[in-house]
Structures are given as structure tokens and as C-alpha cells.
Amino acid sequence: MVIWRLVKGDPGGLAGSFIALLAASALISACGVVLASGLGGGAGSERYAAAPIVVSGPDSFDNNPLPERAPISRALADRIARIPGVRAAVPDVGFPVDVSGETFIAAQGHGWASAALAPLRLRSGRPPAAPGEVVVSESIPAGARIGAYQVVGVLAGATREPLVLFTEAEATRLYGRPQLVDAIGVLADPSAADDLADRIEQALSGHDVRVVTGSARSGVEFRDIGRARGDLQAMAGSFIGVTVMIAVVVVTGTRSLAAHRRRRQTALLRILGASPGQVAKLFSLEMLATALIAGVLGGLPGGMLAEALLRALAWAGMVPADFVVSAGPVPYLATIASCVLIAQFAAWAVSRRELRIPPARALAEASLEQPRMSAGRVTAGTILLLAGTAAALLPIWLRGVFGVALAASGGLLMIISLVVLGPPLVRGGTRLLGPLVRRAFGAEGYLAAANSLAGSHRLASAVSPMILAIGFALIQLGTATTAAAGAERDVTAGVLATHVLRGGPYGLDPRVAADARGRPGVAAVTPIARTGAFVETTMLDSPEVLDYQAQGIDSAQALDLGVTEGSIKELRAGTVAISVTAAQTLGVKPGATIKIRLGDGTPLPSRVIAVYRRGLGFGDLTLPRDLVLAHTTARRDDSVLLRVRPGADISAMVAEHPGVTQSDLSAVERGGQAATLLTSALPLLLIFGYIAVSVGNSLVLSVSERRREFALMRLAGAARGQIMRMMRAEALLVAALATGLGTLVTVLPLATVSYGLTGTALPYVPALLYVATVGATSLLGAASILIPARIVLNAERRSS
């Protein structure tokens, strides 16, 4: 009853907390749905639809997703086939097939025997019976050419990927690894026991394989689905932590504003005999009810946000276009629990602060500004600022990926410290900017500056979310743009080619580079095969696994990596060249040996033979091309760099290879960096949107509680126009304080991040990005001040 009367007497105070929790619920549930989709979403299995069990290689190393498919021994099929309950164990291999015709089609090749795993049936024709015969899916048009192969059959029904099925012997030859297969599909007897998968796993103990069932089969069948799941898990996991951290700050701020609005009622309750425990319980119960309602209602928009985010990521190329959202009740239940915990922390923090003030003094100060911050808050803010500054300075001594990551995290700590230390910073900023405001707005500017000084705690609660929005966006996006600009500089300086050849989704057949070497007018050829790799190391006596982008080359004729130590000419099997950043992270020099795991998980101890400085543009590891090709899924080049003599024409050579295009490498790399930046920015937009909602929410609360102040000013003779002019001056002051503090706090971390990434302390933040971030936040802040002020004044006029 007491809670209901308090809420009824001041619905606006609790509404602010409700809106903050509702927005937090929507964002956390969106991240939760994305995480759940990363665990079990994507596309259903097609070629393995009739195989209840699939045996494949590992898909991760030390909890890091493998970027390439790990093959397994073909001999395991015979062992599986002998297990009771197994009707057949069918080896499956896959490889890229280029289909030419009116349009180029990138298809997947398999053996005809694997058709039984779907099962795939013929619409017309017959199965392949000779090495020169193939069966194709109906998405491949009649008349399309597949080398010298003859199409003898067409599959019935649509398939996710265009398929070309060869005889088993021909598929094994084209796969190129006769002792290995991609996976083994298991067909079970109708009477097979439910524990067949467990028995297969026990029979294969000692072999590095995994036995998958259900939705996990599609991750084995479709590598893009498997990669997307791993990327979504990593992205959603990190953003859930950031979102919860920001929500704690925002909800605590709105609860603090609501507590200030109700300080008189709280003080009266205590004077009438309510114990501190009862008041704390009151705070806790009303926030519990608010969190439960907000947590439940936020689920629907959260699911819609997750769907929109996945569609945007598909547009940016991070996930396949047909990736299907998959989420049960767990993300929504976890969201409700998170909202309750956030709300209870906010209630505890605010009630603890409110109950420190004696009831009589609290009643007397109900309409006054809190004189000073508590010692605990000052201490906490100072510790956060010092810790963040120390972390931000680490790249000066700790070069490499760890220094950069810690510097960015330090920047976030510094931003939160400004939120905690908001009131004195706002007072200092107001004293600094007050003369300018008074000069620009006259008497109304004097009132705006005086109000800001007198209500620094209230103003700090309004400015803090804006600082959070500006600082968070600049650090997160500024880090990405700095890395992208550094990569572009590396490519511009390091590419010695006039042309680049690129292929379809699966890359370039290695024969393209061999063909280019024999063409007149081609002075230099450097094929590049790309992959991901891991390096095992020890840091602070703890084993660590670091993931890197790697490239494979067989010469550096058209490439200058900027070698600083050693020589790239010594690159051969068992050796590696590494970037300066990787060398500093790993603490190695030429001559040292590092433990590399290739993209398919194969261990490869390698001796460092060179260190180069252009790692952002070309990857941190450079390995022999033949080695990289042998351990990638497609076993194809990513691109071929050509230095062509003036006047020479390579268009005839390009036309001979289906799907091959030529372009300027810098343009290609810029497009890739833009896609990477877009992929990084899309999830950030959700968090920035939440912070933007919090900005408006806090400012509306802050302005709406000033009804009495506006009424007193009207009684003193101030016109409504003068009050609105004063509020415009306050809006300008708020925007200036948020922009100045939000920008200033990012200078050090961005500078050290840039130093760690590029070796220079000058970060790259596009002017348009900065103006858009600051402008959007300032406009939102101004609207959140001026619109409520206008509403309050209009209500006052109607009541009078």
C-alpha cells in the first residue's frame, strides 16, 4: 500500500527507471537471442538430412572456432560401419567447382555416394558412371559448362548450394587427399538404440573427432553457417557484458533522480518511525516490480531487434543471407533475471546513499542540492580514473594486441569514472563556460549558469549519459577506423602490383597463378592464400592461445611487407614471417620458434625468419603458400597480384578462367575494410541507441522535476519566453559539457591504441563520424531539455 501511494504520488520518478529497464531488457534480450542463434540457429541440414549422426573433425581449438574445416581419416568409416545399429557409414568430401555459362556459378562438388545421406534423388537422367560424367542440381542451368565433364543427370528439388556430383573415384581425385574426408554420415538401422551416437563416440575415443546430431549437422555441412555461429557467439557474449555494465550505470542514475524527487516523502516515512531496513525494502520492492514488468515487456522488441540486427549483419556479409534466428525461452528468462539484478543493485546503491542522511536534515534538504559527494563515491571514481589511465598507457610499454585491448578497456573505465565524478566536473565546467553563456544570453544566461552550479548533482545525472554515449562511440568506432586507416596505408605502400585477380566465393584456382606466370607482359606474379591461425604462447606463467590473420605467399615479387628484421626470401616449410605487433606480443625475434596451429588445427612449429611492419594490411603471419593451401577448406588462392608491363593486355587470360575478375587492389582492400568497419558498427548502434534513450530519459526527468522552480520564476515576473531562453542556454551548456568531457576522455586511450596498432599516436576518426556522434547526442539532449520545459510551462499556463 505504501509503495502504491508513493508511486501514485510521483509516477514520473518510477517511470524513468521503468523506461531505462525496459530499454535494457530489449537490448539484453536482443543480444541473448543473437547468442542463442549462434548456438543453434542458421539453416537446416540438407545433404545430411537422412543421416541422424555425422562424424567430423573438431571445429575449435582451445575454445577458439577453427577458420577452416578439419578433415578426418577415411579409414574411420569402416570402424563406424562395424558398430551395431549402423546401417552404413558414408564418407563425404567437398571441393569448389567453377561452372561457366551465361553467368558464373560457384558450386560445391561431392561424390555420388553422399547423395544417400540426404537422400538426393534424380529428376531426370542417371547417376554418374564414368570419370567424365556428373550430376548437377537444378539451379545449374542447362548448357552450363563444367570443364570437360558431361551432365548425365539433374537432381530433384532446390538445394542451398549448387551441387555437382561426381563418381566416387573422380571426387576423391579432385579432393586431392585420398586418405582424408570432410565428414562421415551415419545411416542408422530402424531398430538402432537411442544411444548410438554415444557408442560411436566411445568407439572413436582417441581420435580427434566430434560426433554431432540434430541442428549441429548443418554447421558441419555448411561452413558459412558454422563460421557465422562462432562469430555471433563471440560478438553477443562481449556485448552482453558491455550492455549490462552500461545498464547498471544508467538505471542507477535514473533511480537516483527519482529518489531525489521523493526525498521529502522518504524523510517523512523515517520521521514517522520507518526503520532504515523498511525503507531499503521499500526501494527494493518497487524496483523489483518495475524490473519484472520491464523485463517481460522488453522481450518482444528485443526479439525484433535481434532479427533486424541479423538481417543487417547478413547485408554486411557477416552471416549468410538465409541465416535463421533460433531462440527458445532461455534468453528471455535470463533477461528478466538480469533486469532484476540490475534493479536491485540500483535500489541498494541509492537507498544506501539516501539513508546516510538523517531524516530531519533530509526533510530540510529535500528541495536543495546535495552539498557534496560522499567519500566512497569520490574514492571509487578516483580509483576508476587512475586504473583506466594506467590501462590506457599500457601500449607505450606493452606493444601488441594485449596492450591495445587493455587501452580500449581502460578508456571505458575512464568514461565510467567521469560518470561517477560527474558533479565536481560539471561544476568546474560550468565555472569555465559560465562567462561565455552569460555573454551570449545575457540575464537568461546568468540564470542558466547559476542554476547549473546550484544543481550540479542534478545536471551531472543528465550529462552523464551523454558523456557515456559520446565517449563509448568514439572509442569503439575510433579504434576500428584507426585500424582500417592503418591497413589501407599498409596496402597502399606495400602493393607493387598493377592488377589483382580475384575469383568467386571460394577463391581462385591455383592454376590461375601458374597460367599468369607464363603470359607475355607479366613481369611479376604473387599469389596470396589467406587463412586464420593460432599461436600458442605463455604470458605471466599462463598458457594463452592468440588468433591471427595469416597469408601464404610463394614470392614477394609484387609485394613489399616492410621487413625490418631478417629476410622474407628465406620463407619455406617450417618457417614464418611475423608482423612487428605479433613479434612484440609474443616477445620473439628472428631465429625464435613459435607454436602455430593452422586454420584446420594442424600443429606447425615454425622458426621466425623475418619481422615486418605492415601487418594491419597483410596479416600478422606470413607462411609458405603451398602449406596454407594444403590446410584450407577450399585450397584456393584469395587473390593473385600481377605487375604487368605497360601496354600488355591480360584480359584474354582472365576470360579463360571462369569467375576471375581483375581490379585495383587498393579499391578491393578499402571495400573489405569498409565491410569490417560496418560489421563492427552495427551491433554498436544498438548500444548507442540504448544510451540515447537513457540520455533523453534522464534529461526529461531532470527538467520535469523543476515545476516549482518555473512557477517561482513566473511569480517573480519572468515571462515564459525568458524561461525558455534560459533553458536554451542550459541546453547549450549541457551539450558543451558533454561534448568536451566525452571527447577529452577519449584522447589518451585513442592515442595509445593508435600507437599500439600503427606505431603513431595520431588516431584516425573521420570528421563526419565525430560530427554525427556529437551532433546526434547534442540534438537529443537539447530536445530532451526544451520539449519537457515547454510542456511544463504550457501546463502551468493552463492551470493558471
Secondary structure as UniProt FT lines:
FT   HELIX           2..9
FT   HELIX           11..40
FT   TURN            47..50
FT   STRAND          53..56
FT   STRAND          60..61
FT   TURN            62..63
FT   STRAND          64..65
FT   STRAND          72..73
FT   TURN            74..75
FT   HELIX           76..81
FT   TURN            84..85
FT   STRAND          86..92
FT   STRAND          95..100
FT   STRAND          105..111
FT   HELIX           112..117
FT   TURN            118..119
FT   STRAND          122..125
FT   TURN            131..132
FT   STRAND          133..136
FT   TURN            138..139
FT   TURN            142..143
FT   TURN            147..148
FT   STRAND          150..155
FT   STRAND          163..166
FT   HELIX           168..175
FT   TURN            178..179
FT   STRAND          180..181
FT   STRAND          183..188
FT   TURN            190..191
FT   TURN            194..195
FT   HELIX           196..203
FT   TURN            204..206
FT   STRAND          210..212
FT   TURN            214..215
FT   HELIX           216..221
FT   HELIX           223..261
FT   HELIX           263..271
FT   TURN            272..273
FT   HELIX           276..297
FT   HELIX           299..316
FT   TURN            321..322
FT   HELIX           330..355
FT   HELIX           359..364
FT   TURN            365..367
FT   HELIX           375..392
FT   HELIX           394..396
FT   HELIX           401..420
FT   HELIX           422..441
FT   HELIX           443..454
FT   HELIX           456..494
FT   STRAND          499..502
FT   TURN            505..506
FT   STRAND          507..508
FT   HELIX           510..517
FT   TURN            520..521
FT   STRAND          522..539
FT   TURN            540..541
FT   STRAND          542..553
FT   TURN            557..558
FT   STRAND          563..566
FT   HELIX           568..570
FT   TURN            573..574
FT   STRAND          575..579
FT   HELIX           580..586
FT   TURN            590..591
FT   STRAND          593..597
FT   TURN            599..600
FT   STRAND          603..612
FT   HELIX           615..618
FT   STRAND          621..624
FT   HELIX           625..630
FT   STRAND          639..644
FT   TURN            646..647
FT   HELIX           651..655
FT   TURN            658..659
FT   STRAND          661..663
FT   HELIX           665..704
FT   TURN            705..706
FT   HELIX           707..715
FT   TURN            716..717
FT   HELIX           720..758
FT   HELIX           767..799
//
